[in-house]
């Protein structure tokens, strides 16, 4: 599908679909964290459908919208976009920012270290245990 890019409002609505599954306009509106008019939510859902990110099925007189894009796919695309635009394409600079400029607990830092250690171990195994 290529790069998956959402506006902030589209992402709010996609989060509802990812977390709660297929939903009507009214149920999406009830679950988003900001107060939007019914017609605004409907317009955003229609835009998402035009972009190929969601689909719908008729349910009586209403439509039930569902995601066609996995959350993980959107996450990868968003991180890649942020890395390119804000960190000059450097994943290392992004990671450095996350580690040094955020208020992370020792527990969070330990989990990050374990992820890095696991990745390094997996890379060593692929390279024949160097």
Long-range contacts (C-beta under 8 A, 24 or more apart in sequence): 1-52, 1-69, 1-73, 3-77, 3-80, 3-81, 4-53, 4-69, 4-73, 4-74, 4-77, 4-78, 5-77, 5-78, 5-81, 6-53, 6-74, 6-78, 9-36, 9-44, 10-44, 10-47, 10-48, 10-53, 11-74, 13-41, 13-44, 13-45, 13-48, 14-48, 14-53, 14-54, 14-67, 14-69, 14-71, 14-74, 17-54, 17-65, 17-66, 17-67, 18-67, 18-71, 21-66, 22-57, 22-64, 22-65, 22-66, 23-64, 23-65, 23-66, 24-59, 24-62, 24-63, 24-64, 24-65, 25-62, 25-63, 25-65, 26-62, 28-65
